[in-house]
Structures are given as C-alpha cells and as structure tokens.
Amino acid sequence: MQSQVLGLARVMSRQGHDVVLLAPGEVRFDNSEPVRFEPPDESFEIVSCGPATPVEANGSIAPIAIGLISCRTTITLLLEREFDILHLHEPLVPGPCMTSLLIAKVPIIGTFHLSGVSASYRYLRPIVTRMARRLTKRCAVSPLASQTAAEWLGGEYEVLFNGIDLNLYGFGEEPIDDSTVKILFVGRHEERKGLHDLLRAFVQASDQSERTLHLDVIGTGPETEYLKAKFQKESNIDWLGEVDDGQVRNSMGECDILCAPSRSGESFGIVLVEAMASRTAIIASQIDGYVYVADGVARFFPPGDIGELSRILLEVANNFKLCESMVRAGSERATHFELEVLAEEYLRIYQSSLGL
C-alpha cells in the first residue's frame, strides 16, 4: 500500500497537482526503540501523523496510527488546508482515515485493499457500514478486495489495479541459460506468506535438479530465526534480510524465478507485477489475488502443497524454453499495470467526484 500511495503521489505531482501525504512517522514494536520511516526526498509534502502501533490483522501485522496525536494532527491538517479532495487507502482503519471520514467537508475517495476476514468488519459492522456511506466513491484493488468489502459493507466498487513505474524495472534483459538457477522470495516471514513451504519444496527440488538451484530470501518476520536455524545446513540459501526498494529491484532483475507461496490473504500481489516487469518467471500459489494478476503467466500450485511446488520448481528450473516463454508472457502482461495509467484513472474519479 505504501508503494502505491508514494507512486501515485509522484506521478500526480509531476503532472502539476498539489499532493500532501499523511502517514505514520514511526512504528513501535513491543518495548523496543521505535522504527522511524524516513520520508524520501520528494516533490510533494509528507506529513507525519505520529507513531503507529503494530496490530495483528488478517494473519499479518499492520501498523495503525491510533491515539490523540494522530487524531489531532489529522484534524489540524484538514482544517488548515483547503483540500479539494481526500483519497483514503483502507478508509475504515482507525486513525487518520476514520478521523477524516468524520470531519471532512470535501469529496472522499476510498480504496479498499483487504481480502479475507476483518475483525473490525465483523465486530463493528453497523458502525463501519455507516461510516462507509460517507465515501463519495469506493474503489478496490482487485475483484477479491471488492468482494470482501461488498460482503461486509455493501455498496458498489470500481476495481482498479495496483500499479508500478515500469521505467524502474529491467525491460529488455533476457533470462540467462546457465548452470545455476536463481530463485527469489520477497515478503514477511510469517505463516501466511508460506516461506516454510517454499524452503521445504526447495530442498526437495535441489536434491533432484539437473541444474544447481540457489534461493535468496528477502525480508524478516516472526519465523525468521526458526527457519534460519532449521535450514542452516543448506549452503544454497542466502538470507538477505530487510533491503530497500532499489535492492529488491536489483534482486528481481538478477533472479530467474520469483516464488510467491502465500497461503491466503493476498488481494492482489504487487510482487508478481514487479517480477513480470523484471523479466522474471513466476511460480505462485493458486489464490484468487495471484491468479487475478498473473493468469496466463505464472505456474500455479495449490497453497501449502509442498510436493506440487517442488515439482513445478524442477519443471521450470530445468526447462529454459519454458522459463523464456513465461518471461515473454509476463513482460506483455506487466504493461497492463502501468502506474501512470492508474493515476489517470484516479484523476478521472477525482474530477467526476468534484463535478468537473
């Protein structure tokens, strides 16, 4: 979500629109020192609404800015600035979004990203349904996200994809047919993301592969230390930890296969679009969000099926022509997720909401 908001702000700012982002400035994990988000050097303004608290949500951890500081900052910003329109991502999350819904006097666009079960939707349904009526226009990042929101909140939703800046990725580079196949995982190390499934399947495939397999693991999470200890004897696995966006793009461009083994909870799967734009073959679990993004491009396996994932890893890794055809299909598909096209769609919605 952060990459979408920043990307849209960059495009709209380049086009001459006055953009202000309101977001948490830090996250506090347990009793440790806060992790601060340093805003990038941008042409648009970024306002910190204060610290965020990690909250368990949908099988993962979501940083939510709740509390008096967040509310006060949001209210002050909205009262002091003469905004024409507000765009809220996950508009019913407590904090700046719900505060904005309560006090804003201008049109409000809401984009829904969530798929699966939401505790607030379930237990606060009458309240969030009533607050959702304050939205001028409702959008969702995929049919699955639209279905989730409609099931709990009612209403109509326009489905708009998540986008990327294709200029940042490695179009034009061909996959390399050599003795080593590089596989990449990017994501939080938690049960929902399926990294444990991939590691088990990778070890099985490595023992049977005609070519040498190598796995790079990007990210951290609650399972990191356990998984590193369990697979510490595997010399062909590198744990790269947390890296910045540029390093992720470099890893995408250098690998042959991206594996996205999530078990659930993915309404879209922007990492698949990034892989397609990087000319990287994709193996992914067959969940609705991933199929929506990469149907006709990726090789899919049933979530949690270690044997089938291992078989597909072997099939793609040992068949260069198959890998090459997947890359060509992905490069074509990636052009459908251009960030500038997405920005134009949102600008159309803004203008319509303003009666222009």
C-alpha positions in Angstrom: 0.0 0.0 0.0 2.9 2.4 0.8 4.4 1.9 -2.6 1.1 2.6 -4.3 0.5 5.8 -2.3 4.0 7.1 -2.9 4.0 6.1 -6.6 0.6 7.8 -7.3 1.8 10.9 -5.4 5.0 11.1 -7.6 3.0 10.8 -10.8 0.4 13.3 -9.8 3.0 15.8 -8.5 4.9 15.6 -11.8 1.7 16.4 -13.6 1.4 19.6 -11.6 -1.2 18.6 -8.9 -0.6 19.7 -5.3 -0.2 16.5 -3.3 0.0 16.1 0.5 0.5 12.6 2.1 -0.5 12.0 5.7 1.0 8.8 7.2 2.7 7.5 10.4 6.2 8.6 11.0 7.3 5.6 13.1 6.3 2.2 14.4 6.8 0.9 17.9 7.4 -2.9 18.3 6.8 -4.1 21.9 9.1 -2.1 24.2 11.9 -1.6 21.7 13.0 1.6 20.2 10.7 2.9 17.6 11.4 2.2 13.9 11.3 5.5 12.1 10.2 5.9 8.5 12.4 8.5 6.8 10.4 10.1 4.0 12.1 10.0 0.7 13.2 13.3 -1.0 10.0 14.0 -2.9 8.4 16.9 -4.8 5.3 16.5 -2.7 4.7 17.1 1.0 4.7 14.3 3.5 3.2 14.9 7.0 3.7 12.6 9.9 0.7 11.9 12.0 2.8 10.5 14.8 3.7 6.9 15.8 1.9 3.8 14.7 1.2 0.6 16.7 1.7 -2.9 15.2 -1.7 -4.7 15.3 -2.4 -8.3 14.2 -4.7 -8.2 11.2 -5.6 -10.8 8.6 -2.7 -13.1 9.6 -0.1 -10.4 9.5 1.0 -7.2 11.3 -0.5 -3.8 10.3 1.0 -0.6 11.7 -2.0 1.5 12.7 -1.7 5.2 13.9 -4.3 5.4 16.7 -4.3 7.8 19.6 -4.7 11.5 20.3 -1.6 12.6 18.4 -2.8 11.0 15.2 -6.3 12.4 15.5 -5.1 15.9 16.4 -2.7 16.0 13.5 -5.3 14.9 11.1 -7.9 17.4 12.3 -5.4 20.3 12.2 -4.3 19.4 8.7 -7.8 19.2 7.3 -8.9 22.4 9.0 -5.9 24.4 8.0 -5.6 23.3 4.4 -8.2 23.8 1.7 -8.0 20.4 0.0 -10.3 19.8 -3.0 -10.5 16.0 -2.4 -9.3 13.3 0.0 -8.1 9.9 -1.0 -8.1 7.3 1.8 -6.4 3.9 1.4 -8.2 1.4 3.6 -10.6 4.1 4.6 -12.1 2.3 7.6 -8.9 1.7 9.5 -8.9 3.6 12.9 -6.7 6.7 13.0 -6.3 9.3 10.2 -8.7 7.6 7.8 -11.7 7.3 10.2 -11.0 10.7 11.6 -11.1 12.1 8.1 -14.4 10.4 7.4 -15.9 12.1 10.5 -14.9 15.7 9.8 -14.1 16.2 6.1 -16.3 18.5 4.1 -14.9 17.6 0.7 -15.4 14.5 -1.6 -13.7 11.4 -0.2 -12.4 8.5 -2.4 -11.8 5.2 -0.6 -9.6 2.4 -1.9 -10.0 -1.0 -0.3 -7.0 -3.4 -0.3 -8.1 -6.0 2.2 -9.2 -9.6 1.3 -10.4 -12.1 3.8 -11.8 -11.6 7.3 -11.5 -8.2 9.1 -12.1 -8.1 12.9 -13.5 -4.5 12.6 -15.9 -5.5 9.8 -17.1 -8.4 11.8 -17.5 -6.8 15.3 -18.1 -3.2 14.3 -20.2 -3.8 11.2 -23.0 -1.4 11.9 -20.5 1.4 12.7 -18.2 0.8 9.7 -21.1 0.4 7.3 -22.5 3.7 8.4 -19.1 5.4 8.0 -18.6 3.9 4.6 -21.6 5.8 3.4 -19.5 9.0 3.8 -17.4 7.9 0.9 -18.1 9.7 -2.4 -16.6 6.8 -4.4 -15.4 3.4 -3.5 -12.6 1.6 -5.3 -10.9 -1.8 -4.8 -7.5 -3.1 -6.0 -8.9 -6.4 -7.2 -12.2 -8.3 -7.6 -11.3 -10.2 -4.4 -10.9 -6.9 -2.4 -14.1 -5.7 -4.0 -15.9 -8.9 -3.0 -14.7 -8.6 0.6 -15.8 -5.0 1.0 -19.1 -5.6 -0.6 -19.9 -8.6 1.5 -19.4 -6.7 4.8 -20.2 -3.1 3.9 -22.5 -3.3 0.9 -22.2 -0.7 -1.8 -20.6 -0.6 -5.3 -16.9 -0.7 -6.1 -14.8 0.2 -9.1 -11.9 -2.2 -9.5 -8.6 -0.5 -10.2 -5.3 -2.4 -10.3 -2.2 -1.7 -8.2 0.5 -0.2 -10.5 4.2 0.1 -10.8 6.6 2.5 -12.6 7.8 0.3 -15.4 10.8 2.6 -16.1 12.3 1.4 -12.8 12.5 -2.3 -13.9 14.6 -4.3 -16.3 12.7 -4.5 -19.5 14.8 -5.7 -22.3 17.0 -8.1 -20.3 16.8 -11.8 -21.4 16.9 -14.7 -19.0 20.3 -16.4 -18.8 20.7 -20.1 -19.7 23.5 -21.2 -17.4 24.2 -23.9 -14.9 22.7 -22.1 -11.9 19.0 -21.2 -11.4 18.4 -18.3 -9.1 15.1 -18.3 -7.1 13.8 -15.4 -5.1 11.4 -14.9 -2.2 10.3 -11.5 -1.1 8.0 -11.0 1.9 7.4 -11.1 5.6 8.5 -14.3 7.3 5.1 -15.5 8.7 2.9 -18.5 8.2 0.5 -16.7 5.8 3.3 -15.9 3.4 4.3 -19.6 3.0 8.1 -19.3 3.2 8.4 -22.5 5.2 6.5 -24.3 2.4 8.9 -22.9 -0.2 12.0 -23.8 1.8 10.9 -27.4 2.2 10.0 -27.7 -1.5 13.3 -26.0 -2.5 15.3 -28.6 -0.6 13.4 -31.4 -2.3 13.9 -29.9 -5.7 17.6 -29.1 -5.1 18.3 -32.8 -4.5 16.7 -33.8 -7.8 17.5 -30.9 -10.2 19.7 -31.2 -13.2 20.9 -27.6 -12.6 22.2 -26.0 -9.4 19.4 -24.2 -7.6 20.0 -21.1 -5.4 17.5 -19.3 -3.2 17.7 -15.7 -2.0 15.3 -14.8 0.8 14.4 -11.1 1.3 12.5 -9.9 4.4 12.2 -10.7 8.1 9.4 -11.7 10.5 8.4 -13.8 13.4 9.5 -17.0 11.7 13.0 -15.8 10.6 15.2 -17.2 13.4 13.3 -20.5 13.5 13.6 -21.0 9.7 17.2 -20.0 9.6 18.1 -22.5 12.3 16.1 -25.3 10.7 17.7 -24.8 7.2 21.1 -23.6 8.4 22.8 -26.6 6.7 21.6 -25.6 3.2 24.5 -23.7 1.7 22.5 -22.7 -1.4 20.1 -20.4 0.6 21.1 -16.8 1.3 19.2 -14.8 3.9 19.3 -11.2 2.8 17.2 -9.6 5.5 15.5 -6.3 5.1 16.6 -4.4 2.0 15.4 -1.2 0.3 13.2 -0.9 -2.8 16.3 -0.5 -5.1 17.9 -3.7 -3.8 14.6 -5.6 -4.3 14.5 -4.4 -7.9 18.2 -5.5 -8.4 17.4 -8.9 -6.9 14.4 -9.2 -9.2 16.5 -8.5 -12.2 19.2 -10.9 -11.2 17.0 -13.9 -10.4 15.4 -16.4 -12.8 12.3 -17.3 -10.9 10.3 -15.5 -8.3 8.3 -17.8 -6.0 5.3 -16.4 -4.1 3.9 -19.2 -1.9 1.4 -17.3 0.2 -1.3 -19.4 1.7 -4.0 -16.7 1.9 -4.8 -13.1 2.5 -3.4 -11.6 -0.8 -6.0 -9.5 -2.6 -3.6 -8.5 -5.4 0.2 -9.4 -5.3 2.2 -6.4 -6.5 5.4 -8.5 -6.2 4.2 -10.6 -9.1 3.8 -7.4 -11.3 7.4 -6.4 -10.3 8.7 -9.8 -11.3 6.9 -9.6 -14.7 8.4 -6.2 -15.3 11.9 -7.5 -14.3 11.6 -10.3 -16.9 11.5 -13.0 -14.2 9.4 -16.2 -14.4 6.8 -16.7 -11.6 5.7 -19.6 -9.6 2.9 -18.8 -7.2 0.2 -20.3 -5.0 -3.2 -20.6 -6.7 -5.0 -18.0 -4.6 -7.5 -15.6 -6.1 -5.4 -12.4 -5.8 -2.4 -14.0 -7.5 -4.5 -15.6 -10.3 -6.1 -12.2 -11.0 -2.6 -10.7 -11.5 -0.7 -13.5 -13.3 -3.2 -15.7 -15.0 -1.6 -17.0 -18.2 1.8 -16.0 -17.0 2.7 -17.9 -13.8 2.8 -21.6 -13.0 0.4 -22.1 -10.0 0.3 -24.8 -7.3 -2.3 -25.4 -4.5 -1.4 -23.4 -1.4 0.6 -25.5 1.1 1.2 -28.3 -1.4 5.0 -29.0 -0.9 5.2 -31.8 -3.4 3.5 -29.9 -6.2 5.6 -26.8 -5.5 8.8 -28.9 -5.7 7.6 -30.5 -8.9 6.9 -27.1 -10.6 10.2 -25.7 -9.3 12.0 -28.6 -11.1 9.9 -28.2 -14.2 10.6 -24.5 -14.6 14.2 -24.6 -13.5 15.2 -27.4 -15.8 13.3 -26.2 -18.9 14.9 -23.0 -20.2 12.5 -22.6 -23.1 9.5 -22.8 -20.7 11.1 -20.2 -18.5 11.7 -18.0 -21.5 8.1 -18.3 -22.7 6.9 -17.4 -19.2 9.1 -14.3 -19.2 7.8 -13.1 -22.6 4.2 -13.6 -21.4 5.0 -11.7 -18.2 6.6 -8.8 -20.0 3.4 -8.3 -22.0 1.2 -8.6 -19.0 3.2 -6.1 -17.0 2.3 -3.3 -19.4 -1.3 -3.6 -18.1 -0.2 -2.3 -14.7 1.5 0.9 -15.6 1.3 3.4 -12.7 0.7 6.4 -14.9 -2.4 4.7 -16.3 -3.6 4.1 -12.8 -3.0 7.7 -11.9 -5.1 8.8 -14.9 -7.9 6.6 -13.7 -7.9 8.1 -10.2 -7.8 11.6 -11.7 -10.9 10.8 -13.7 -12.6 9.7 -10.5 -11.4 12.9 -8.7 -12.8 15.1 -11.4 -16.1 13.2 -11.6 -16.5 13.5 -7.8 -15.9 17.2 -8.0 -18.4 17.6 -10.8 -15.8 18.6 -13.3 
